[in-house]
Amino acid sequence: MLQQAFNGLVGGAFYALLALGLSVIFGMLGVVNFAHGAFYMLGAFGAYVLLDSFGVNFWVALVVVPVLLGLAGIVVERLFVRRLAALDPLYNFLFTFGLALVLQDAVKRKYGVQSQPYARPSELSGSVNLGLFDYPAYQVFVLVLSVLACAAVWLVLTRTRVGVIVRAATERPELTRALGIDVGRWVAPVFGFGIALAGLAGVLAAPMRAVNPLMGADLIITVFAVVVIGGLGSIFGSVAAGFGIGLISALGNLYVPALSQTLVFILMAVVLLWRPAGLFGREEAAL
């Protein structure tokens, strides 16, 4: 049971990173970024292409790929998302949905639908003794790095002036504007930062999961459920729900395998009936 719980925390690490980026983007822009899963996929493929075509190892890709995808996210926000921001939110939802399909088909056209192999870094190829059981070193690295990344984001958002401005603009954009802060100047960097988190999750997933064009589409629906459970726009809620859902899903696979594919959505329905704004969401989000 303990080993399965640890598996759940590792799976929850991906949910947490993706949900954190989604929550920040939704909180500031009010955009449901359906292309988030596609950028997660591009993160994995970016690591694969750098290794296969240029011989760039995992450690360099872990830094380079999220930065490049973050810059790409800034460009997407400047050229497309910003132009649709004044319209009904459905337009940006449809745009990001279409962007996800375009990115997936572009990768499929180049690499096909078969999964591409990506070897684990040699430094993390062994296992770690956790006392009661041995566990793959790479999975331990993923969990530790994800926790550190989420903690670093939390520290930046709560302990720095820039973080306070971004957090205020994310959680109370109208009030922040009323205080004389130009929210618009932070929109593109925050959108790019959310995309960079998706890219980081993708690079981490490359040695663990099948690198294929549909890997993001298979995950993004569950991530949306995680964000809803944690509370739309709630940064802490997204991270907490990500790790919690990973843990619950893993234990569900162990004890109630028949519900393994639907357990997260059952939990989402129960949470919404109890708290329509999510566990940590603002009550006005339910209106």
Sine and cosine of phi, psi and omega as CSV:
sin_phi,cos_phi,sin_psi,cos_psi,sin_omega,cos_omega
0.00,0.00,-0.66,0.75,0.00,-1.00
-0.90,0.44,-0.64,0.77,0.02,-1.00
-0.92,0.40,-0.65,0.76,0.05,-1.00
-0.91,0.41,-0.60,0.80,0.05,-1.00
-0.90,0.44,-0.62,0.78,0.04,-1.00
-0.92,0.39,-0.62,0.79,0.11,-0.99
-0.84,0.54,-0.66,0.76,0.00,-1.00
-0.90,0.43,-0.63,0.78,0.03,-1.00
-0.92,0.40,-0.61,0.79,0.04,-1.00
-0.91,0.41,-0.71,0.71,0.07,-1.00
-0.89,0.46,-0.62,0.79,0.03,-1.00
-0.91,0.42,-0.41,0.91,0.03,-1.00
-0.88,0.48,-0.64,0.77,0.05,-1.00
-0.93,0.37,-0.68,0.73,0.05,-1.00
-0.85,0.53,-0.68,0.73,-0.07,-1.00
-0.90,0.43,-0.72,0.70,-0.01,-1.00
-0.89,0.45,-0.71,0.71,0.00,-1.00
-0.92,0.38,-0.70,0.72,-0.02,-1.00
-0.92,0.40,-0.56,0.83,0.04,-1.00
-0.88,0.48,-0.73,0.69,0.04,-1.00
-0.89,0.45,-0.68,0.73,0.03,-1.00
-0.88,0.48,-0.67,0.74,-0.06,-1.00
-0.91,0.40,-0.67,0.74,0.02,-1.00
-0.89,0.45,-0.70,0.71,-0.01,-1.00
-0.90,0.44,-0.71,0.70,-0.01,-1.00
-0.92,0.40,-0.65,0.76,-0.04,-1.00
-0.88,0.47,-0.66,0.75,-0.06,-1.00
-1.00,0.05,-0.65,0.76,-0.11,-0.99
-0.98,-0.18,-0.32,0.95,-0.12,-0.99
0.93,0.36,0.40,0.92,-0.05,-1.00
-0.97,-0.25,0.81,-0.59,0.14,-0.99
-1.00,0.08,0.99,-0.16,-0.14,-0.99
-0.99,0.15,1.00,0.00,-0.02,-1.00
-0.95,0.32,-0.24,0.97,0.02,-1.00
-0.99,0.12,0.04,1.00,-0.05,-1.00
-0.86,0.51,-0.67,0.75,0.02,-1.00
-0.90,0.43,-0.57,0.82,0.02,-1.00
-0.92,0.39,-0.61,0.79,0.05,-1.00
-0.94,0.34,-0.55,0.84,0.13,-0.99
-0.87,0.50,-0.70,0.71,0.05,-1.00
-0.89,0.46,-0.66,0.75,0.02,-1.00
-0.90,0.43,-0.52,0.85,0.08,-1.00
-0.88,0.47,-0.71,0.71,0.03,-1.00
-0.91,0.41,-0.70,0.72,-0.01,-1.00
-0.93,0.36,-0.54,0.84,0.06,-1.00
-0.88,0.48,-0.69,0.73,0.05,-1.00
-0.89,0.45,-0.66,0.75,-0.01,-1.00
-0.90,0.44,-0.71,0.71,-0.03,-1.00
-0.91,0.41,-0.67,0.74,0.01,-1.00
-0.88,0.48,-0.62,0.78,0.01,-1.00
-0.97,0.25,-0.71,0.71,-0.10,-1.00
-0.95,0.31,-0.63,0.78,-0.10,-0.99
-0.99,-0.14,-0.48,0.87,-0.10,-0.99
-0.84,-0.54,-0.06,1.00,0.01,-1.00
0.94,0.33,0.36,0.93,-0.01,-1.00
-0.99,0.15,0.80,-0.60,-0.11,-0.99
-0.98,0.20,0.07,-1.00,-0.08,-1.00
-0.87,0.49,-0.65,0.76,-0.11,-0.99
-0.92,0.40,-0.61,0.79,0.06,-1.00
-0.94,0.33,-0.68,0.74,0.01,-1.00
-0.88,0.48,-0.53,0.85,-0.01,-1.00
-0.89,0.46,-0.42,0.91,0.03,-1.00
-0.99,-0.16,-0.70,0.71,-0.14,-0.99
-0.94,0.34,-0.72,0.69,-0.10,-0.99
-0.89,0.46,-0.75,0.66,0.04,-1.00
-0.86,0.50,-0.60,0.80,0.01,-1.00
-0.90,0.43,-0.72,0.69,0.00,-1.00
-0.90,0.44,-0.67,0.74,0.02,-1.00
-0.93,0.37,-0.57,0.82,0.08,-1.00
-0.88,0.47,-0.67,0.74,0.07,-1.00
-0.90,0.43,-0.64,0.77,0.07,-1.00
-0.89,0.46,-0.62,0.79,0.05,-1.00
-0.89,0.45,-0.64,0.77,0.05,-1.00
-0.88,0.48,-0.67,0.74,0.02,-1.00
-0.90,0.44,-0.70,0.72,0.02,-1.00
-0.87,0.49,-0.67,0.74,0.00,-1.00
-0.91,0.41,-0.68,0.73,-0.03,-1.00
-0.91,0.42,-0.67,0.74,-0.12,-0.99
-1.00,0.08,-0.52,0.85,-0.16,-0.99
-0.82,-0.57,-0.84,0.54,-0.12,-0.99
-0.87,0.50,-0.68,0.74,-0.03,-1.00
-0.89,0.45,-0.59,0.81,-0.01,-1.00
-0.92,0.39,-0.45,0.90,-0.03,-1.00
-0.99,-0.14,-0.05,1.00,-0.13,-0.99
-0.89,0.45,-0.55,0.84,-0.04,-1.00
-0.98,0.21,-0.19,0.98,-0.03,-1.00
-1.00,-0.04,-0.04,-1.00,0.05,-1.00
-0.84,0.54,0.67,-0.74,0.00,-1.00
-0.82,0.57,-0.37,0.93,0.02,-1.00
-0.87,0.49,-0.50,0.87,-0.03,-1.00
-0.91,0.41,-0.71,0.71,0.03,-1.00
-0.93,0.36,-0.56,0.83,0.07,-1.00
-0.88,0.47,-0.71,0.70,0.02,-1.00
-0.91,0.42,-0.61,0.79,0.03,-1.00
-0.89,0.45,-0.75,0.67,-0.02,-1.00
-0.92,0.39,-0.55,0.84,0.08,-1.00
-0.90,0.44,-0.71,0.70,0.04,-1.00
-0.90,0.43,-0.63,0.78,0.03,-1.00
-0.88,0.47,-0.64,0.77,0.04,-1.00
-0.87,0.49,-0.68,0.73,0.01,-1.00
-0.91,0.42,-0.65,0.76,0.00,-1.00
-0.89,0.45,-0.72,0.70,-0.01,-1.00
-0.90,0.43,-0.68,0.73,0.02,-1.00
-0.88,0.47,-0.71,0.70,-0.03,-1.00
-0.93,0.37,-0.56,0.83,0.04,-1.00
-0.90,0.43,-0.66,0.75,0.03,-1.00
-0.94,0.35,-0.65,0.76,0.05,-1.00
-0.88,0.48,-0.62,0.78,0.00,-1.00
-0.90,0.43,-0.56,0.83,-0.05,-1.00
-1.00,0.10,-0.67,0.74,-0.16,-0.99
-0.89,-0.46,-0.04,1.00,-0.03,-1.00
0.97,0.23,-0.14,-0.99,-0.06,-1.00
-0.98,-0.18,-0.12,0.99,0.00,-1.00
-0.96,0.26,0.53,-0.85,-0.01,-1.00
-0.94,0.33,0.60,-0.80,0.01,-1.00
-0.97,-0.22,0.69,-0.73,-0.02,-1.00
-0.98,0.20,0.57,-0.82,0.09,-1.00
-0.60,-0.80,0.91,-0.40,-0.09,-1.00
-0.96,0.27,0.54,-0.84,0.09,-1.00
-0.94,0.34,0.54,-0.84,0.05,-1.00
-0.87,0.50,0.62,-0.78,-0.09,-1.00
-0.87,0.49,-0.50,0.87,-0.01,-1.00
-0.92,0.40,-0.35,0.94,-0.06,-1.00
-0.87,-0.50,0.49,0.87,-0.08,-1.00
-1.00,0.08,-0.26,0.97,-0.06,-1.00
-1.00,-0.01,-0.45,-0.89,0.00,-1.00
-0.76,-0.65,0.30,-0.96,-0.02,-1.00
-0.87,-0.49,0.71,-0.70,0.04,-1.00
-0.99,0.14,0.92,-0.39,-0.01,-1.00
-0.99,-0.14,0.27,0.96,0.03,-1.00
0.98,-0.18,-0.96,0.29,-0.02,-1.00
-0.99,0.11,-0.33,0.94,0.00,-1.00
-0.34,-0.94,0.34,-0.94,0.13,-0.99
-1.00,0.01,0.56,-0.83,-0.04,-1.00
-0.66,-0.75,0.60,-0.80,-0.02,-1.00
-0.82,0.57,0.72,-0.69,-0.07,-1.00
-0.89,0.45,-0.57,0.82,-0.05,-1.00
-0.91,0.40,-0.65,0.76,0.03,-1.00
-0.89,0.45,-0.62,0.79,0.06,-1.00
-0.89,0.46,-0.67,0.74,0.03,-1.00
-0.87,0.49,-0.69,0.72,0.00,-1.00
-0.87,0.50,-0.72,0.70,-0.01,-1.00
-0.90,0.44,-0.73,0.69,-0.03,-1.00
-0.90,0.43,-0.71,0.71,-0.03,-1.00
-0.90,0.43,-0.63,0.77,0.01,-1.00
-0.91,0.42,-0.69,0.72,0.04,-1.00
-0.89,0.46,-0.69,0.73,0.02,-1.00
-0.90,0.43,-0.64,0.77,0.01,-1.00
-0.90,0.44,-0.72,0.70,0.01,-1.00
-0.90,0.43,-0.64,0.77,0.03,-1.00
-0.91,0.41,-0.63,0.77,0.02,-1.00
-0.91,0.42,-0.67,0.74,0.05,-1.00
-0.88,0.48,-0.69,0.73,0.01,-1.00
-0.88,0.47,-0.68,0.74,0.01,-1.00
-0.90,0.44,-0.68,0.73,0.01,-1.00
-0.89,0.46,-0.67,0.74,-0.06,-1.00
-0.96,0.29,-0.40,0.91,-0.09,-1.00
-0.94,-0.35,-0.28,0.96,-0.12,-0.99
-0.88,-0.48,-0.01,1.00,0.02,-1.00
-0.83,-0.55,0.41,-0.91,-0.01,-1.00
-0.90,0.43,-0.68,0.74,0.04,-1.00
-0.87,0.49,-0.68,0.74,0.01,-1.00
-0.89,0.46,-0.65,0.76,0.01,-1.00
-0.90,0.44,-0.66,0.75,0.03,-1.00
-0.90,0.45,-0.72,0.70,0.00,-1.00
-0.90,0.44,-0.68,0.74,0.00,-1.00
-0.90,0.43,-0.66,0.75,0.03,-1.00
-0.90,0.43,-0.66,0.75,0.01,-1.00
-0.93,0.36,-0.46,0.89,0.02,-1.00
-0.97,0.24,-0.69,0.73,-0.13,-0.99
-1.00,-0.05,-0.50,0.87,-0.01,-1.00
-0.65,-0.76,0.92,0.39,-0.09,-1.00
-0.88,0.48,-0.63,0.77,-0.03,-1.00
-0.91,0.41,-0.71,0.70,0.02,-1.00
-0.90,0.43,-0.62,0.79,0.01,-1.00
-0.89,0.45,-0.67,0.74,0.07,-1.00
-0.89,0.45,-0.62,0.78,-0.01,-1.00
-0.90,0.44,-0.44,0.90,0.02,-1.00
-1.00,0.09,0.08,1.00,0.09,-1.00
1.00,-0.02,0.20,0.98,0.00,-1.00
-1.00,-0.05,0.75,-0.66,0.01,-1.00
-0.98,0.21,0.99,-0.11,-0.02,-1.00
-0.91,0.41,-0.54,0.84,-0.09,-1.00
-0.86,0.51,-0.55,0.84,-0.04,-1.00
-0.94,0.35,-0.33,0.94,-0.02,-1.00
-1.00,-0.08,-0.14,0.99,-0.12,-0.99
-0.90,0.43,-0.80,0.59,-0.05,-1.00
-0.88,0.47,-0.73,0.68,0.06,-1.00
-0.87,0.50,-0.62,0.78,0.00,-1.00
-0.93,0.37,-0.65,0.76,0.06,-1.00
-0.88,0.48,-0.70,0.71,0.04,-1.00
-0.90,0.45,-0.60,0.80,0.03,-1.00
-0.91,0.42,-0.67,0.75,0.05,-1.00
-0.88,0.48,-0.66,0.75,0.05,-1.00
-0.91,0.41,-0.62,0.79,0.01,-1.00
-0.88,0.47,-0.61,0.79,0.06,-1.00
-0.90,0.44,-0.64,0.77,0.07,-1.00
-0.89,0.45,-0.66,0.76,0.04,-1.00
-0.90,0.43,-0.63,0.78,0.05,-1.00
-0.88,0.47,-0.70,0.71,0.04,-1.00
-0.88,0.48,-0.61,0.79,0.01,-1.00
-0.91,0.41,-0.68,0.74,0.04,-1.00
-0.89,0.46,-0.68,0.73,0.03,-1.00
-0.90,0.44,-0.53,0.85,-0.04,-1.00
-0.98,0.21,-0.39,0.92,-0.12,-0.99
-0.82,0.57,-0.72,0.69,0.01,-1.00
-0.97,0.24,-0.19,0.98,-0.08,-1.00
-0.97,-0.23,-0.58,0.81,-0.15,-0.99
-0.86,-0.52,0.27,-0.96,-0.01,-1.00
-0.91,0.41,0.84,-0.55,0.03,-1.00
-1.00,0.09,0.99,-0.16,0.00,-1.00
-0.57,-0.82,0.31,-0.95,-0.11,-0.99
-0.89,0.46,-0.34,0.94,-0.07,-1.00
-0.98,-0.19,0.11,0.99,-0.08,-1.00
-0.91,0.42,-0.52,0.85,0.03,-1.00
-0.97,0.26,-0.62,0.78,0.01,-1.00
-0.90,0.43,-0.54,0.84,0.01,-1.00
-0.95,0.32,-0.36,0.93,-0.12,-0.99
-0.96,-0.26,-0.48,0.88,-0.21,-0.98
-0.91,0.41,-0.54,0.84,0.00,-1.00
-0.90,0.44,-0.67,0.74,0.05,-1.00
-0.90,0.43,-0.62,0.79,0.01,-1.00
-0.91,0.42,-0.64,0.77,0.07,-1.00
-0.87,0.49,-0.65,0.76,0.05,-1.00
-0.89,0.46,-0.63,0.78,0.04,-1.00
-0.88,0.48,-0.71,0.71,-0.02,-1.00
-0.89,0.45,-0.66,0.75,0.02,-1.00
-0.90,0.44,-0.68,0.74,0.01,-1.00
-0.90,0.44,-0.70,0.71,0.00,-1.00
-0.93,0.36,-0.49,0.87,-0.04,-1.00
0.89,-0.45,0.87,-0.49,-0.02,-1.00
-0.86,0.51,0.80,-0.59,0.01,-1.00
1.00,0.07,-0.12,0.99,0.00,-1.00
-1.00,0.01,0.91,-0.41,-0.05,-1.00
-0.94,0.35,-0.75,0.66,0.03,-1.00
-0.89,0.46,-0.66,0.75,-0.01,-1.00
-0.88,0.48,-0.62,0.78,-0.01,-1.00
-0.91,0.42,-0.69,0.72,-0.01,-1.00
-0.92,0.38,-0.73,0.68,-0.01,-1.00
-0.88,0.47,-0.69,0.73,0.00,-1.00
-0.92,0.39,-0.57,0.82,0.02,-1.00
-0.87,0.50,-0.78,0.63,0.03,-1.00
-0.93,0.37,-0.61,0.79,0.00,-1.00
-0.91,0.42,-0.69,0.73,0.00,-1.00
-0.92,0.39,-0.62,0.78,0.06,-1.00
-0.86,0.50,-0.69,0.73,0.01,-1.00
-0.91,0.40,-0.71,0.71,-0.01,-1.00
-0.91,0.43,-0.65,0.76,0.00,-1.00
-0.90,0.44,-0.67,0.74,-0.01,-1.00
-0.91,0.42,-0.70,0.71,0.02,-1.00
-0.94,0.35,-0.52,0.85,0.08,-1.00
-0.91,0.42,-0.63,0.78,0.07,-1.00
-0.88,0.48,-0.51,0.86,-0.04,-1.00
-0.98,0.18,-0.67,0.74,-0.16,-0.99
-0.97,-0.23,-0.55,0.83,0.01,-1.00
-0.75,-0.66,0.92,0.39,-0.08,-1.00
-0.86,0.51,-0.44,0.90,0.00,-1.00
-0.90,0.43,-0.42,0.91,-0.01,-1.00
-0.97,-0.26,0.19,0.98,-0.14,-0.99
-0.87,0.49,-0.56,0.83,-0.05,-1.00
-0.99,0.11,-0.32,0.95,-0.09,-1.00
-0.90,-0.44,-0.08,1.00,-0.10,-0.99
-0.86,0.51,-0.67,0.74,-0.03,-1.00
-0.90,0.43,-0.57,0.82,-0.03,-1.00
-0.98,0.20,-0.51,0.86,0.13,-0.99
-0.90,0.44,-0.70,0.72,0.03,-1.00
-0.89,0.45,-0.64,0.77,0.03,-1.00
-0.88,0.48,-0.69,0.72,0.01,-1.00
-0.89,0.46,-0.67,0.75,0.00,-1.00
-0.90,0.43,-0.70,0.72,-0.01,-1.00
-0.89,0.45,-0.68,0.73,-0.03,-1.00
-0.92,0.38,-0.55,0.84,0.08,-1.00
-0.92,0.38,-0.56,0.83,-0.02,-1.00
-0.99,0.12,-0.76,0.65,0.02,-1.00
-0.73,-0.68,0.99,-0.13,-0.06,-1.00
-0.85,0.53,-0.41,0.91,0.01,-1.00
-1.00,0.07,-0.01,1.00,-0.09,-1.00
1.00,-0.03,0.17,-0.99,-0.10,-1.00
-0.88,0.48,-0.64,0.77,-0.06,-1.00
-0.85,-0.53,0.23,0.97,-0.02,-1.00
-0.98,0.19,0.34,-0.94,0.07,-1.00
-0.96,0.28,0.59,-0.80,-0.06,-1.00
-0.88,0.48,-0.55,0.84,-0.02,-1.00
-0.93,0.37,-0.29,0.96,0.05,-1.00
-0.91,0.41,-0.36,0.93,-0.01,-1.00
-0.99,0.17,-0.24,0.97,-0.07,-1.00
-0.98,0.21,0.00,0.00,0.00,0.00
